[in-house]
């Protein structure tokens, strides 16, 4: 039996499903999440963290992950590097998976920026040409690993797949 192969997602496909924002803040991840939940009336919850691997063998970074399901078309994520020492830019990442109406997104970002402890929020465009190639590749790896982590967490349990419906 041939070995199973995983098909990699192209850069363009992954970046069309995600919008990435950098949040400059001095707050730890749990306080930032609490304040976002209070200000925007979300129920963002902590999920199991994940790890991305770098280009060098044994090089990796761990992240905490918070999630809020906005609606059936969009999910919101707050991704925080556990060790700010090894990251290229020391801030949290706010990621929208799916689509929001432009007015909703604009209002949401304005409200996030008005949260106490948030200094600034930046839109990160992966194809603007303003990012260094290494940072762009790092962000794409982050998105691919986030997508893989989300899919793994949302898989139905094997014993539930085999049950019969009467």
Residue pairs with C-beta under 8 A, 6 or more apart in sequence:
8 144
9 144
9 147
11 126
11 140
14 140
14 143
14 144
14 147
15 126
15 127
15 140
15 143
17 97
17 98
17 147
18 95
18 96
18 97
18 143
18 146
18 147
19 95
19 96
19 105
19 123
20 93
20 94
20 95
20 123
20 124
20 126
20 139
20 143
21 93
21 94
21 95
21 96
21 109
21 121
21 122
21 123
21 124
22 89
22 91
22 92
22 93
22 94
22 121
22 122
22 124
23 32
23 78
23 91
23 92
23 93
23 94
23 112
23 118
23 120
23 121
23 122
24 91
24 118
24 119
24 120
24 121
24 122
25 32
25 91
25 92
25 117
25 118
25 119
26 117
26 119
27 35
27 117
27 118
29 64
29 66
29 78
29 80
29 92
30 46
31 117
32 78
32 80
32 92
32 115
32 117
32 118
33 44
33 46
33 66
33 78
35 115
35 116
35 117
35 118
36 42
36 44
36 78
36 112
36 115
37 43
37 44
39 111
39 112
39 114
39 115
40 108
40 111
40 112
42 68
42 76
43 68
44 66
44 67
44 68
44 76
44 78
45 66
45 67
45 68
46 64
46 65
46 66
47 65
47 66
47 67
47 153
48 65
48 149
48 153
49 62
49 63
49 64
49 65
49 82
50 62
50 63
50 65
50 145
50 146
50 149
51 60
51 61
51 62
51 63
51 145
52 60
52 61
52 63
52 141
52 142
52 145
53 59
53 60
53 141
54 60
54 61
54 138
61 81
61 82
61 83
61 86
61 87
62 81
62 82
62 83
63 79
63 80
63 81
63 82
63 142
64 79
64 80
64 82
65 77
65 78
65 79
65 80
65 146
65 149
66 77
66 78
66 79
66 80
67 75
67 76
67 77
67 78
68 75
68 76
68 77
69 75
69 76
70 76
70 96
70 98
70 100
73 98
73 99
73 100
74 96
74 97
74 98
74 99
74 100
75 96
75 97
75 98
75 150
76 94
76 95
76 96
76 97
77 93
77 94
77 95
77 96
77 97
77 146
78 92
78 93
78 94
78 95
79 92
79 93
79 94
79 95
79 142
79 146
80 92
80 93
81 87
81 90
84 90
88 134
88 135
88 138
89 135
93 142
94 112
94 121
95 143
95 146
96 105
97 147
97 150
100 108
109 121
109 123
112 118
112 121
113 120
113 121
124 131
124 139
125 131
126 136
126 139
126 140
131 139
